[in-house]
């Protein structure tokens, strides 16, 4: 599974990264995590609000930091 965190590298982006990694590990998912901080790449991905999370190129979270438990409930 490919996970991408879109954001400037702010505290909320770091927290989303931490929650995402924890959720994936707790679910036993093999994943590759990429952080995208380049504004042009973020815009090209269609992200309007950061932080955002994409799972296999589909944006599943935008403009908020869900808890680890909320992330675990997202469709894979």
HUNOR-V186402 format. One record per helix or strand of 2 or more residues. SS is the DSSP state (alpha for helix, beta for strand). FROM is the first residue (numbers start at 0). LEN is the number of residues. If there is no record, write none. Layout:
SS|FROM|LEN  SS|FROM|LEN
//
This chain:
beta|1|5  alpha|10|17  beta|31|5  alpha|38|6  beta|51|4  beta|57|5  alpha|67|5
//
